[in-house]
């Protein structure tokens, strides 16, 4: 009985890890697809970007994204940064505004 419970727990953890990895891969694909739709990936690759980064950061980014190519990793990172942040846009748009029925309790 105890062995069966341990097997279920291990199986669940593996399944969760697999699901998390798949979700991240879908997220990466979605970021690249959004960048493609926005025209950010059109045209020739004429620009060169070179920099040094800590090995641990690069390894973590590769592990989390599933991308091994330095070029593809850089494109994914830039595409992620280029995405508009809907929450930040909402905060900018509504800064200093309260709803009609909103009251502040002091």
N, C-alpha and C positions, 0 to 999 in steps of 0.2 A: 504494500500500500504506500509506504513512505517513498519508495523508489519511483512509483508512478507519479506522485505529486511533484517530485524533483524533476522528472522528465517533462511534465507539463509546464513547469516554471521555466525550464531551459528552453523548451520549444517556443513558449510565448515570448521570451526575451529575444530569441533569434528572429522570430517573426516580426517583432517590433523593430528590431534593428534593420531588417530587410525593408520593412515598410518605410522607415525613416529615410533610408538610402534612396529608395524609389521616389519618395516625395521630393527629396533634394534634387534628384536628377530631373524630375518634372519641373521643378522650380527653375533650375538652370536653363532648361530648354525654353521655358516660358519667357524668361528674361531675354534670351537671345531672339526669340520670335518677336517679342515686343520691340526690341531694337531694330529688327529687320523690317517690321511694319512701319516703324517711324522713319525708315530710310537711313538709319545710322550705319548699316552694314553695306550700303550700296557703294559702287565705285571700286576703283583700284585701291589696293593697300599700299599707299605711297608714303605714309608717315611712319617714322621709326621712333620707338620709345625704348629707352634702355635705362635701367636703374638697378641698384643693389638692394636686396631685402634680406631680413633674417631668415635663415634656413628653416627655423621652426614655423614661421609664418607661411612660407611657401609650401612646406610639407602639409601643414594643417589645411591650407586652401585646396591643395590637390586631393587630400583625403576626403574632405567634406564635399567637394564638387564632383569628384570622380574624373577630373580633367588632368591629364598628365603633360600635355604639350604646353610649353611656356607661352607660346603665341596664343593658343586657345584660352589659357588661364588668364592672360592679360586682357583679351577681348571680353571674356566673361566679367572680369572685374570692372572694366570700363563701362560695359553695357549696364551692369548693376548700378554704378554710380550715375549713369546718364538717365536712369528712369526717374520720372517725376514722383515725388512722394505725396500721395493723396492726403495723408493726414496733415503734413506740413502745409499743404495748399489750403486745407480746410481751416487750420488755425490762423493762417494769414488772412483768409477771407472773412473770418468771424471774430477776429481780435477786437475785444472791447464791446462786443454786442451780446446782449442777452435776449432770450425769447420774450415775447409779449407778456406772458404770465409769470415770468421768473422773478422771484424776490430774493433779496439777500437777507439772511437771518444773522443779526449781530447780537 
